[in-house]
Amino acid sequence: MVSSKQRRRQLARERYLRQQQRRSEQLRRARRRRLVLGVLVAAAIAIGVVVLVRGLW
């Protein structure tokens, strides 16, 4: 039979691992969103430059 202290430690470890997983998932999601935003901004800047150059010519 498992003692209450061991069971409590096990539960704490599981909860900690779950929190770590969730945090890493959130970080990954945030990084992906930032990457997409960066690509969109770069595309917008490129289009703006092209339009400016076309307007000057």
N, CA, C and O atoms as CSV, one atom per row, in Angstrom:
chain,resi,resn,atom,element,x,y,z
A,1,MET,N,N,0.842,-1.204,0.000
A,1,MET,CA,C,0.000,0.000,0.000
A,1,MET,C,C,0.878,1.255,0.000
A,1,MET,O,O,1.888,1.318,0.701
A,2,VAL,N,N,0.482,2.238,-0.786
A,2,VAL,CA,C,1.265,3.463,-0.921
A,2,VAL,C,C,0.924,4.405,0.231
A,2,VAL,O,O,-0.247,4.608,0.550
A,3,SER,N,N,1.949,4.974,0.848
A,3,SER,CA,C,1.707,5.911,1.949
A,3,SER,C,C,1.163,7.223,1.407
A,3,SER,O,O,1.339,7.552,0.234
A,4,SER,N,N,0.495,7.966,2.288
A,4,SER,CA,C,-0.135,9.218,1.851
A,4,SER,C,C,0.926,10.220,1.389
A,4,SER,O,O,0.700,11.004,0.467
A,5,LYS,N,N,2.085,10.178,2.046
A,5,LYS,CA,C,3.145,11.122,1.668
A,5,LYS,C,C,3.606,10.848,0.229
A,5,LYS,O,O,3.772,11.775,-0.564
A,6,GLN,N,N,3.810,9.559,-0.097
A,6,GLN,CA,C,4.237,9.210,-1.456
A,6,GLN,C,C,3.186,9.606,-2.484
A,6,GLN,O,O,3.497,10.136,-3.551
A,7,ARG,N,N,1.918,9.332,-2.128
A,7,ARG,CA,C,0.844,9.652,-3.074
A,7,ARG,C,C,0.781,11.163,-3.314
A,7,ARG,O,O,0.599,11.621,-4.442
A,8,ARG,N,N,0.938,11.928,-2.222
A,8,ARG,CA,C,0.900,13.387,-2.351
A,8,ARG,C,C,2.052,13.865,-3.242
A,8,ARG,O,O,1.871,14.744,-4.085
A,9,ARG,N,N,3.243,13.273,-3.045
A,9,ARG,CA,C,4.396,13.653,-3.855
A,9,ARG,C,C,4.143,13.325,-5.328
A,9,ARG,O,O,4.461,14.115,-6.216
A,10,GLN,N,N,3.565,12.147,-5.569
A,10,GLN,CA,C,3.258,11.730,-6.945
A,10,GLN,C,C,2.294,12.720,-7.598
A,10,GLN,O,O,2.507,13.144,-8.734
A,11,LEU,N,N,1.236,13.086,-6.877
A,11,LEU,CA,C,0.252,14.034,-7.415
A,11,LEU,C,C,0.907,15.372,-7.727
A,11,LEU,O,O,0.646,15.979,-8.766
A,12,ALA,N,N,1.765,15.826,-6.810
A,12,ALA,CA,C,2.437,17.111,-7.017
A,12,ALA,C,C,3.301,17.051,-8.273
A,12,ALA,O,O,3.338,17.997,-9.060
A,13,ARG,N,N,4.004,15.912,-8.452
A,13,ARG,CA,C,4.877,15.779,-9.624
A,13,ARG,C,C,4.051,15.783,-10.906
A,13,ARG,O,O,4.425,16.428,-11.885
A,14,GLU,N,N,2.921,15.058,-10.902
A,14,GLU,CA,C,2.070,15.014,-12.096
A,14,GLU,C,C,1.538,16.402,-12.432
A,14,GLU,O,O,1.529,16.815,-13.592
A,15,ARG,N,N,1.090,17.119,-11.391
A,15,ARG,CA,C,0.559,18.464,-11.620
A,15,ARG,C,C,1.656,19.369,-12.183
A,15,ARG,O,O,1.410,20.160,-13.094
A,16,TYR,N,N,2.871,19.247,-11.632
A,16,TYR,CA,C,3.998,20.064,-12.099
A,16,TYR,C,C,4.308,19.763,-13.567
A,16,TYR,O,O,4.509,20.677,-14.367
A,17,LEU,N,N,4.344,18.469,-13.911
A,17,LEU,CA,C,4.637,18.086,-15.297
A,17,LEU,C,C,3.573,18.620,-16.242
A,17,LEU,O,O,3.877,19.095,-17.337
A,18,ARG,N,N,2.306,18.534,-15.801
A,18,ARG,CA,C,1.213,19.024,-16.642
A,18,ARG,C,C,1.367,20.528,-16.883
A,18,ARG,O,O,1.186,21.000,-18.006
A,19,GLN,N,N,1.702,21.279,-15.829
A,19,GLN,CA,C,1.897,22.727,-15.967
A,19,GLN,C,C,3.034,23.019,-16.940
A,19,GLN,O,O,2.927,23.916,-17.777
A,20,GLN,N,N,4.137,22.251,-16.828
A,20,GLN,CA,C,5.279,22.462,-17.716
A,20,GLN,C,C,4.876,22.227,-19.173
A,20,GLN,O,O,5.234,23.006,-20.056
A,21,GLN,N,N,4.127,21.146,-19.416
A,21,GLN,CA,C,3.669,20.839,-20.772
A,21,GLN,C,C,2.838,21.984,-21.320
A,21,GLN,O,O,3.040,22.424,-22.451
A,22,ARG,N,N,1.887,22.470,-20.502
A,22,ARG,CA,C,0.998,23.531,-20.961
A,22,ARG,C,C,1.814,24.781,-21.290
A,22,ARG,O,O,1.572,25.440,-22.301
A,23,ARG,N,N,2.802,25.108,-20.411
A,23,ARG,CA,C,3.614,26.301,-20.626
A,23,ARG,C,C,4.408,26.178,-21.927
A,23,ARG,O,O,4.478,27.133,-22.701
A,24,SER,N,N,5.008,25.006,-22.172
A,24,SER,CA,C,5.801,24.839,-23.393
A,24,SER,C,C,4.899,24.917,-24.625
A,24,SER,O,O,5.304,25.451,-25.657
A,25,GLU,N,N,3.665,24.382,-24.519
A,25,GLU,CA,C,2.729,24.466,-25.645
A,25,GLU,C,C,2.375,25.918,-25.938
A,25,GLU,O,O,2.346,26.330,-27.097
A,26,GLN,N,N,2.106,26.697,-24.886
A,26,GLN,CA,C,1.768,28.115,-25.067
A,26,GLN,C,C,2.935,28.854,-25.711
A,26,GLN,O,O,2.740,29.687,-26.595
A,27,LEU,N,N,4.159,28.540,-25.258
A,27,LEU,CA,C,5.339,29.196,-25.829
A,27,LEU,C,C,5.460,28.881,-27.316
A,27,LEU,O,O,5.719,29.763,-28.135
A,28,ARG,N,N,5.264,27.586,-27.651
A,28,ARG,CA,C,5.383,27.184,-29.053
A,28,ARG,C,C,4.341,27.919,-29.896
A,28,ARG,O,O,4.642,28.418,-30.980
A,29,ARG,N,N,3.097,27.979,-29.373
A,29,ARG,CA,C,2.019,28.643,-30.108
A,29,ARG,C,C,2.353,30.124,-30.310
A,29,ARG,O,O,2.175,30.663,-31.403
A,30,ALA,N,N,2.839,30.779,-29.242
A,30,ALA,CA,C,3.170,32.207,-29.320
A,30,ALA,C,C,4.275,32.435,-30.348
A,30,ALA,O,O,4.233,33.396,-31.117
A,31,ARG,N,N,5.272,31.533,-30.351
A,31,ARG,CA,C,6.379,31.692,-31.292
A,31,ARG,C,C,5.877,31.578,-32.725
A,31,ARG,O,O,6.269,32.355,-33.595
A,32,ARG,N,N,4.992,30.586,-32.964
A,32,ARG,CA,C,4.457,30.397,-34.317
A,32,ARG,C,C,3.683,31.638,-34.746
A,32,ARG,O,O,3.810,32.091,-35.884
A,33,ARG,N,N,2.873,32.193,-33.825
A,33,ARG,CA,C,2.077,33.377,-34.149
A,33,ARG,C,C,3.000,34.544,-34.498
A,33,ARG,O,O,2.740,35.288,-35.444
A,34,ARG,N,N,4.091,34.700,-33.719
A,34,ARG,CA,C,5.030,35.790,-33.971
A,34,ARG,C,C,5.688,35.611,-35.335
A,34,ARG,O,O,5.899,36.580,-36.064
A,35,LEU,N,N,6.010,34.357,-35.675
A,35,LEU,CA,C,6.632,34.079,-36.968
A,35,LEU,C,C,5.689,34.467,-38.099
A,35,LEU,O,O,6.101,35.117,-39.059
A,36,VAL,N,N,4.413,34.067,-37.986
A,36,VAL,CA,C,3.419,34.399,-39.013
A,36,VAL,C,C,3.283,35.908,-39.136
A,36,VAL,O,O,3.230,36.446,-40.242
A,37,LEU,N,N,3.227,36.594,-37.988
A,37,LEU,CA,C,3.120,38.061,-38.007
A,37,LEU,C,C,4.318,38.670,-38.718
A,37,LEU,O,O,4.164,39.593,-39.518
A,38,GLY,N,N,5.504,38.162,-38.432
A,38,GLY,CA,C,6.714,38.666,-39.075
A,38,GLY,C,C,6.653,38.515,-40.580
A,38,GLY,O,O,7.006,39.435,-41.318
A,39,VAL,N,N,6.201,37.348,-41.041
A,39,VAL,CA,C,6.087,37.099,-42.484
A,39,VAL,C,C,5.089,38.066,-43.104
A,39,VAL,O,O,5.348,38.633,-44.166
A,40,LEU,N,N,3.946,38.257,-42.442
A,40,LEU,CA,C,2.925,39.173,-42.973
A,40,LEU,C,C,3.469,40.595,-43.064
A,40,LEU,O,O,3.273,41.275,-44.072
A,41,VAL,N,N,4.147,41.043,-42.017
A,41,VAL,CA,C,4.717,42.395,-42.010
A,41,VAL,C,C,5.742,42.533,-43.123
A,41,VAL,O,O,5.757,43.541,-43.830
A,42,ALA,N,N,6.604,41.525,-43.289
A,42,ALA,CA,C,7.616,41.568,-44.346
A,42,ALA,C,C,6.946,41.659,-45.715
A,42,ALA,O,O,7.390,42.423,-46.571
A,43,ALA,N,N,5.882,40.885,-45.926
A,43,ALA,CA,C,5.158,40.913,-47.201
A,43,ALA,C,C,4.550,42.294,-47.430
A,43,ALA,O,O,4.623,42.832,-48.535
A,44,ALA,N,N,3.951,42.865,-46.386
A,44,ALA,CA,C,3.335,44.187,-46.510
A,44,ALA,C,C,4.388,45.231,-46.876
A,44,ALA,O,O,4.149,46.084,-47.730
A,45,ILE,N,N,5.551,45.164,-46.231
A,45,ILE,CA,C,6.639,46.108,-46.523
A,45,ILE,C,C,7.098,45.934,-47.968
A,45,ILE,O,O,7.298,46.920,-48.678
A,46,ALA,N,N,7.266,44.689,-48.404
A,46,ALA,CA,C,7.707,44.426,-49.776
A,46,ALA,C,C,6.710,45.015,-50.768
A,46,ALA,O,O,7.103,45.671,-51.733
A,47,ILE,N,N,5.425,44.781,-50.534
A,47,ILE,CA,C,4.385,45.311,-51.430
A,47,ILE,C,C,4.435,46.834,-51.429
A,47,ILE,O,O,4.339,47.462,-52.484
A,48,GLY,N,N,4.585,47.429,-50.245
A,48,GLY,CA,C,4.670,48.883,-50.148
A,48,GLY,C,C,5.845,49.428,-50.940
A,48,GLY,O,O,5.710,50.434,-51.637
A,49,VAL,N,N,6.999,48.772,-50.841
A,49,VAL,CA,C,8.195,49.206,-51.579
A,49,VAL,C,C,7.947,49.107,-53.076
A,49,VAL,O,O,8.275,50.027,-53.825
A,50,VAL,N,N,7.364,47.986,-53.515
A,50,VAL,CA,C,7.083,47.803,-54.943
A,50,VAL,C,C,6.159,48.906,-55.437
A,50,VAL,O,O,6.397,49.498,-56.491
A,51,VAL,N,N,5.100,49.184,-54.672
A,51,VAL,CA,C,4.140,50.227,-55.067
A,51,VAL,C,C,4.844,51.578,-55.145
A,51,VAL,O,O,4.619,52.341,-56.085
A,52,LEU,N,N,5.699,51.879,-54.160
A,52,LEU,CA,C,6.435,53.151,-54.157
A,52,LEU,C,C,7.324,53.258,-55.395
A,52,LEU,O,O,7.325,54.280,-56.081
A,53,VAL,N,N,8.078,52.195,-55.671
A,53,VAL,CA,C,8.993,52.206,-56.820
A,53,VAL,C,C,8.207,52.380,-58.113
A,53,VAL,O,O,8.596,53.158,-58.984
A,54,ARG,N,N,7.089,51.646,-58.233
A,54,ARG,CA,C,6.252,51.768,-59.438
A,54,ARG,C,C,5.737,53.201,-59.564
A,54,ARG,O,O,5.691,53.758,-60.661
A,55,GLY,N,N,5.348,53.794,-58.424
A,55,GLY,CA,C,4.829,55.160,-58.447
A,55,GLY,C,C,5.897,56.163,-58.873
A,55,GLY,O,O,5.597,57.144,-59.554
A,56,LEU,N,N,7.150,55.916,-58.468
A,56,LEU,CA,C,8.238,56.839,-58.813
A,56,LEU,C,C,8.599,56.738,-60.292
A,56,LEU,O,O,8.963,57.735,-60.916
A,57,TRP,N,N,8.497,55.540,-60.848
A,57,TRP,CA,C,8.898,55.366,-62.257
A,57,TRP,C,C,7.878,55.964,-63.195
A,57,TRP,O,O,8.051,55.910,-64.413
